[in-house]
Amino acid sequence: MSTTPTTHHHLNGRKLRNLLRPNGRRVHIANTPEEHSRLRQSLAGIEPDDNFDIYLHGSPEHIDAVREIHDHHEQKRTELREKHGNLYEEFESIHLQLDTLAAELNRVNQHNVLLDANFSKFGYDAHLKYLHKGLIWRSSELEEVQSFELFVDLLYVGIIGIVGDNASENPTNFGLLKFIVTFTIGWKMWSDFTFTISWLDADDIFRRLAVILVAAISCALWIGSIHVDYPNRLAIVWIALVLDIFGHGVVIIISRRGQALHPRYQKHIGRWFEFFPAINIEHKTERTNAFVTLVFGYSVLALLYQNRATYGINAFFGKAVLGLIQAFCFNWIYFEIDGWNVHTHAIRRHIASSMIWNTFHLPFIMSYVLAGACLSKLVLAHDCRDTNRETLTETYADRSEEEIAQGLRWFYSAGLGIALACMCVISMSHVHKEFEGQRLSKNVRLIVRIAVAIVLICLPLAESLSSLQLVSTTTGLVALVLTIELYGSTSVGESFWRDGRRCKYWTDCPIKRSRALQEALKSGGEVKVEDLGLGDLQRKEYMAAAA
């Protein structure tokens, strides 16, 4: 396995930060709006002739500049081909072979072998991702989510499902406290498991001792809380929770801010954190997305019930369908709205945005699980018309209640509201691409989302609402948020109902056939797919026709 730094100077996989237009004007590319402002200020003094442009990466101006430069070089290449003919063809073939061989050498050269040996010398193995003196080293292969990780996710979703059901059975302050404490412990165990998978090959003796130390302090606090009377034990419990959730952040802060300490300690900090395990961003996001998907699936599973009526279309069925629509809307917002058109992910953006993204997933999932557990109780409630308890099977009839507890209303509505608000914060931690003609900006859409979240949290104040009315209202509000997000994230010049983007296809062709295909596309001609697989004789005829 080879290991390459992310700052390697090969063009493959690296963004171009500086361009030169055909007229000699320089173009600088900024990744974020903040970097755009900093570049504007710094370049104003360095290049007083003002012979430069600064574009945001992925913006229409950036794309137009790349196309202009691309067309310019395409024209120069065409001129060289016409001028030198066969000599140019031979040179291009050799150039392609050299690129292929260079890529192969980059994977198997001696530097990579020495690097692996160097990491092993310090108790490391360069198979995952590490920070070494500010430089990120990572495997050239992608770290995929393994099947056993998904199995563990299913196990934890079952655990939090039981915790949520227990909270819905006891909708009181103490029940909520017990739910928060138990759920947080389960989340911490899942997070530690995720990080262990990413850091397994990077756990040297110092890091293992640091993890054991933090775990030992937490265990001591948890054990000590047993011998303290309630409610005084809550102080120890909350200290242990904070240490469990944010304890690893202390190590990160020390490793990043060690230079600000006294020079007496800088030498030790530099030696201890010379090699520091980094989070594999792709693996972390995939693991989190998989867990969130299972949580949404749990909320759908909680809606299931057995109906023994001859004609089962009643209020029970209606509330279950509304709950299904609600889960569908949350899934759409989280994955398709907040996860679409992301310019810079929160983990890549900054350490602060990374910690916000990671931290707010806990209250988001916790609140949604609590609301989903309470929704299963609301579906079975027979406090409105067309909810005959006798139509339910015996198991579900025993769980059906005639009156909804006020605590259950708060758990359900506030859970949805807090989950929606946390999704808003998670979305704010990303940098999304802005495009011309967007119907509503991201900030406007997030303001609407926050307003709906506040309404959801305050909804239990309307005590006269039945279970059907409550579920209908919350589903309507969530659907309203989704509609506004869909409408606002589209362009004025595009259809709202249909995707106007053209379908793209990819294929590997020999150089000559690929060039003929490009020429046909430029001239607007038609190319038959079967022509791309012709033999040598037919290929000559095809090239002659294309020319």
N, C-alpha and C positions, 0 to 999 in steps of 0.2 A: 504494500500500500504506500502510495506517495503522499507527501505533505507539501503544500505550497502556501505561502503567505498571501493574504488577501490584498496586499499592496504590491504584488508582482507587477512588473511593467509590461507584461504581455497584454495586448489589446483584448484578448478573449475574456469576457466576463467583467471588464473594467469600463467604467463610464468615462467618456471624453469630457474633460473639464475645460479645454481651450480649443478653439477653432479659428481658422483663418479664412475669411471670405476671398473670393477671386479678386476683389478690388483692393485687397490688403487690409481691410478693417478687421480688427480682432474681436472675437466673441468669447466671453467667459460664461460658464454655466454654473448656476447655484442650485444646490439641492433643496434648500428651504427658503421661505421668504426672509427669515432672519439672516441667513447667509447672503442673500441678495442685497440687503441693506448694508451689511458689513463690507462686501466687495465694492459697492458703490462708493463708500466713504474711503476705503483704502486705496482704490485705483485712481481716485480723483487726484491724489497727490503724486502717485507713481507715474501716471500717464497724463500729463497736463494737456496734451494735444487733443484729448477727448476722442481719440480714434479707436473707440471700443464700444461694444454693446454687452449688456448683462441680461441674460435670460434665465428664467426659472426652468429647471429640468422638466421636460415633458410638455411645456407650454407651446401654443401654436407658433410663437416666434422662434422657439428653439427648433421645432420641426421644420419650419420654412427655411431656416438657416442651413440645417443639415441637408435638406433636399437641394438647395441652391449649390452647395459645395459638391454634393454627390453628382448633380447634373454636370457641373463644370469638369470634374475628373472623368466622368463618363465620356464627355465630348473629347477630352484630351486623349483618352484611351482609344476612342474611335479613330481619331486622326493618326495615332501611332500605328494602329492596325492597317489603315489604308496606305500608310507611307512605307511600312516595312514588311507587311504581308506575312510570309512563312516564318521569318525571323521572330516576329512578335508572337506567333502561335507557339513556337518552340520555347520561347522565354516564359510565356504564361504557364505552360505545362510544367516546366522546371520549377517555377515559383510555387505552384500548387504542391508539388512533391516535397519541396523543402519545408513548406508549412506543416505538412503531415508528419514528416520526420522530426521536425523541431518539437511538435506536440508530443510525439512518442518519447523523444529524449527527455523532455521535461518530466515525464512520468517515471522514467527508469534511471535517471542519471545518478551518479555517485553522491551528489549533494544530498539527495533525499535519504540515502542509506546512512550517511554520516549524521544527518539530523536525527533519525530514529535512534541511532546509537547514543547521541548526545542527550536526548530526552531520557533514555533508559538509564543513563549514568546517574541522573538525579531522581530516579524512581518514577519516571514518567514514561508514557508511551504515546507518541504523536499520532493517535488513531482518531481522536475526536477534535476538540477545539480548546486552545490555550492562549493565554496572554503572556508574552515574554518581553519585558521592558517596553511595553507600549505597542508591540507588534502582535497581531493575531495570526496564529498558525492553526490550520485546520486540514482535515482530510479532504482529498479531492473527491471522495465518494460521499454521496448524500446519506445522512443517517435517517433511516425510515422507521416509522412506528412499528414495533414488533407485535406479533399476535399475543404474546403473554402480557404485554402492556395493556392491550384492550381487554384481556381477561380480568386483569386487576381493576381496570376501570369499571367493569360490570359489577365486580364485587363491592366496590366502594359506592356505586350508585344504589345497590341494594341496601347498603348500610345507611346511607343518608335518607333513603326512602322510609326505612323503619323509624329513623329519628323524626322525620317529618310527620309520619302517621301518629306517633306518640304525642307530638306537639298539638296536632289537630284534635286529639282526644281530650286534651287538657288545655284549652285556650285561656290560660291565666298568665299573670306576670311570672310566676314561678315556672310554669311550663315553657314560657318563652326563654327565660334564663337558662333552663336546662337544655333547651334546643340549641341556643347559641353556643354554649360551652361544648356540648357534645359534637355539634356540627364542626366547630372550629378545630377540635382535636382531629376529627376525621379528615378535614381538609389539609391540616398540617401533615398528617401521615401520607396522604396522597402526594402532596408537594414534595416532601422529602424523598419519596420513592422516585418521582420524576427527575429530581436533581441527581439522585444517586445513579440513575441510568446514564445521565449525561456526564457525570464526573467520575464514573467508576474507575477508569484508567488513570485518573489524575489525583486520586486520593493518596497523597504522600502522608508520612507519619505526622507532620505538623497539622495538616488539615484534618486528619482523623481525630487527633487529640482535641482540636478546636471544636469539632462537631460533638465529640463525646462530652466535652466540658459544658457546652451549652445545653445538651440533652440532660446531663447530670443535674445542673442547676434547676432546670424545669421540673425534672422528676422529684427533686427535693421539695420544691414548692408544692407540687401536686400532692405528695405524700403528707407534707406538713399541713395542708388544708384540711385533711381528714380529721385531725386532732383539734381543730378550732371550731367553735360553735358558730352556727348560722345566726346572724348575717355577717359576722366578722370574717368568716372564711372567704367571703367574696373578694376582699382586698388581695389575699394571696392568690386566689383563682385568676383574677384579672391581670395581676403581675405576671403570672405564669403564661397566660394567653398572649400577652404582649411580647414576652420574651420568645415564645414559640414562633410567633408570626414574624417579628421584626429582628430577632436575634442575629440571623445571618447577615442582615444589613450592616451590622457593626463591623463585621469582618470586611465587607466590601468598602465601607467608608474608610477604614484604616488602610486598606491596600491602595485606595485612590488618593487619599489625602495624607499619606505618610510623609511627603516632603514638607508639609506644613508644620510637622512636629519639631521638637528640639533636635539639633544635629546629632545629639548623643544617641537618639533612637532611630534616626534615619537609616543608619547602617544596618541595624537589625531588621527594620521593616523591609528594606530592599532585599536582604538575604532571604527572609521568610517568604516574601511574595514575588521572588524572581520569576517563578513559574506559577501562574494563577489560572485555574480552570475557568473558561468562559462558557456562557450558555449557547448552545446550538439553537439559533433563533428559529430555524425551520422546524426542528424537532419540538421545541417548546410550544410554538403556536399550533402545530398539528395535534400535540397531546392535549392542549387546552381545548381546542375545537372539538376533538373527539369526546372529551369529558362533557362539554356543554351539550353536544348532540345527545348523549345518553341521558342527561338531565331533562332535556326536552322530551325525550322518549318516556322517561318516568312519569312526567306530567300527563302524557297521553294514556299510559297504562293505568294510571290512577282513576281515569274516567270510566273504565270498564265496569259494567254491572250486568246482572242476569235478570231478564224480564220474562215472566211467564204469561203475559197477556196475549190474547189471540191477535190483537192488532196493537203492536208495540209502539206506535207513534203517539207519544204523550209528552208531558212536560219534562219527565225524566230524560227522555231521548233528546228533547230540545236543548236542555242544559248541557248534556254531554256533547252535542254537536257544537254548541257555542264555545265550550271549553276546548274542543279540538281546533276550532278556528282561531281561538286565542293563542294556543301553542304554535300554530302555523304562522301567525303574524310575528310572534317573538322570534321564531326561527328565521323568518325572512329578513327581519330588521337586523338581527345580529350577523348573519352570514352574508346576505346579499346586499344590504344597504351599507352597514358600517364596514364590512370587509371588502367592498368594491371600490375601485378607483383610488386605492391607497397609494399615495406618493412615497411616504416614508412611514414605516411601521413604528409604533411607539417604542419598541425595544431598540430599534436602530436609531431613533431620533435623539434621545438623550437619556441619561441615567435616571433623571427625575420622571420623565414620561414612562420609562420602562417600569419603574417601581409603582407608578400610579396604575398602569395597565395590569400589572400582576396583583396589586393589592385589592383593587376594586372588583376583581373577579370573585373574591370571597363573598362580600355582601350581595353581589348580583346573584350568584348561584344559590346562596343561602336563602335570600328573600323569595326567589322563584320556587325553590323546593317547598318552602313553607306555604306559599300561595297555592301551589299544585296539590299539596296534601289537603288543604282546607277545601279546595274546589271539589274533591271527591266527596266530601261531606255535604257540600251544597247541592251537588247533583242528586243525592239520595234524599234530600229533605222534602217532606210533603206538606209544605206551608203555603202552597198556592193551588190554583185550579188545575184539574187534570193530573193530579199526582196521587193516585190511589195506591196506598201502601200495599194492598193485597196483590197488586200486579207484580210485585217484586218477589224473588225467591226468598226463602226463609233467612238465608245468611244476610242478604242485603236489607231485608225488611227490618231485621233487628237493629241495623245501623241507621235506619231512617229516623229522623227527628222531626217533630211537628213545629218546633220553634228554634230559630237560629240563635245561638249564643252571641252576645255582643263581641266577646273576645274573638270568636271565629270570624266575624265580619272584619275586625281590625287586622287579624292575621292575613286574611285573604286580600283585602283591598290594599292595605299598606305594603304587603309583600310585593304585589304587582307594581305599585308606585315606586317603591325603593329599587326594585329590579330595573324598571325603566329609567330611573334617574342614574343608576350605576352604568347602564348601557350608554347613557349620554356622556358620562365622564370618560368611559373607555373610548368612545368615538372621538372625543376632544383630544385624547392623547395621541391620536394618529394625525398625520398631515395628509389630507385628501387633495387630489388634483382639482383645480378650478378651471372651468372651460367657458369660453365665450357663449353667451346665450342661455346660461343656466337659469331656470325659472326661479328658483329660490336658493339663496346661498346656504352653506352649511350652518352658519351661526343662526340664521332665522329658523331653520328646521329644528335645531337643537333647543331653541327657546320654546317652540311649540311643544316639543317632547317634555321639557321640564314642566311646562304649564299643565300638561295632561297628567304627569306624575303627581303633581300637587293635588289635582282634582281626585285622582285615585286614592291618595292617602287620606283625604278628608271625606271620602264617600261614606264611611260608616256612620257619620253624623246623621245621615238620613236613615233613621232607624225603622221607618215605615216600609222600606223596600223589602219585598219578598226575595227568596233565593233566586227565582227566575229573573226578576227585575234587576237584582244586583249583578248576576252573571251577564245579563244582556247589556247592561250599562258599561261594565268594564270591557267586555268584548268590543262594543261599539267604539269606545275611546281608543283602545289599542288599534283597531282597524282604521280609525281616523288618523292616528300617527303614521301608520304604514302608508296610507293613501297620500298624505302630505309629503312623506319622504320620497315616494315614487314619483309624484308629480314634480317636486322641487328639484330632484336630482337629474331630470331630463333636460334636454335642450329645446329651446323654442322652435328651432328649425327642424326638429325631428318629430316623428309620430309618437304619440304617447302610448298607443296600444300595440304597435308592432316594432320589432327591432329592425332598424333600417341598415344595420351593418351587413356587409357582404361576407359570405362564407369564404374562408381561406383554406387552401389545401397545400400540403407540402409533399415533395417527393425528391428523391435523389436521382440526378441524371448525370451522365458523362458531360464533359465540358462543352463539346460541340452541340449536343442536343439541348443543353441548358441555355447556351447562347442563342440558339435558334428560337427557343421558347421565349426568351426575353425580348428578342427583336419582334416576334409576333405580337406580344403583349403591348409593346410600345406603339406599334403601327395599328393596333386595334384589330388584328387578324384573328382568325380562329385556329385553335390547335386541338387536334383530336388526341385523346389520352392514349389510344392504342398506338399512335405514331411514336410515342416515347420509348416503346419496346421493340423497334424494328431491328432487323439484322443489318450487317455492314453494307450490303448492296443497297437495300432499301433505304438505309440511313443516308447514303450519298444522294439518292434521288430526293429524299426529304430535305436535305441541306440545300440542294440545288433549287428546290422549289421555294424554300424559305428565303434564299438569297435573292 
